[in-house]
Amino acid sequence: MVSFLRALLYGAGGVVVVGVATLVAFQEKLVYVPVLPGLPRSYPMTPARLRLDYEDVWIRSSDGVRLHSWFVKHDPPVRGPTILFFQENAGNIAHRLEFVRVMMQRLHCNVFMLSYRGYGESDGYPSQHGIIKDAQAALDHLTQRNDIDASRIVVFGRSLGGAVGTVLAKNNPDKVSAIILENTFTSILDMAGIMMPFLKWFIGGSASRGPKVLNCLVSSPWSTIDIIGLIKQPMLFLSGLQDELVPPSHMQMLYSKAVEHNRNCRFVDFPTGMHMDTWFSGGDRYWRNIQLFLDQYVPEIQQCKSSCKVDDDDDDNDLQ
């Protein structure tokens, strides 16, 4: 009996050791997946394939990393908001073009699509500190453009992109007008406990009850739950209740934390929405809720700022 218990203890210890080793050695590859299995890193297509008017934009982050982006312009030009879109952790911005095409059609907006460092044609290697710098560089670029209304920049982040957008919104209350989060996790720490249940007692975010002794080993914690309450801008939470990657409870926890400090929060769930297809399965209701949110908190102004080069003839391009 003693031998059996000893073997069981050694076996459990071995599992933990393997889990810790995996966490340390491969965590960045688990969090950031710029290249999908079996596919090249390059873009499979550009916005031109979908007949979208766009420009290639090259910017540099504050630490000198060269970043690629697409600024997709509504045609004909409108005075709608400009959406700063932050993607999920896997693939590149080209894989989100169909979503962006429909977004522009339904919301009459411009969309700025940033390739994080190490993704697409951007240089460097992804990390939390680096991607935060990338997001800031993208926002700074937008605020300097003279062909948009810089007072109507809205951050949209899905999954990892929601964590990125949350940090950016917190750091730029005067530049970001509103933020939309879709299927975002509370933290990578909490996700690690879900992906590796045998480590759940030793790793987790602020809601975890365990000793969390392994938290110090996580280089990209993306603890959205700890900063969501600091955001002052209006927030819209879009949650797919069939999300197979991020438990829908994470979105509910984020909303509950946010609404304690910010009354301008809205939560909408979609019963059939999965992690990547909530926008598709949600159909008209999905877009209608975003439109109503923008109408309320980022309304169209009667006259564009003098720096915004849009003709007065576009006044009637209202949301539909």
CORJO-V610952 format. One line per field, one symbol per residue. ss: DSSP state (2 for helix, 1 for strand, 0 for the rest). A space follows every 10 residues. Layout:
BEGIN
ss=???
END
This chain:
BEGIN
ss=0222222222 2222222222 2222222222 2010000000 0000002222 0011111111 0000011111 1110000000 0111110001 0022222222 2222222001 1111000000 0000000222 2222222222 2222000002 2211111102 2222222222 2000000111 1100000222 2222202220 0000000000 0000222000 0002220222 0001111111 0000000222 2222222220 0000111111 0000000222 2022222222 2222222000 0000000000 0222220000
END
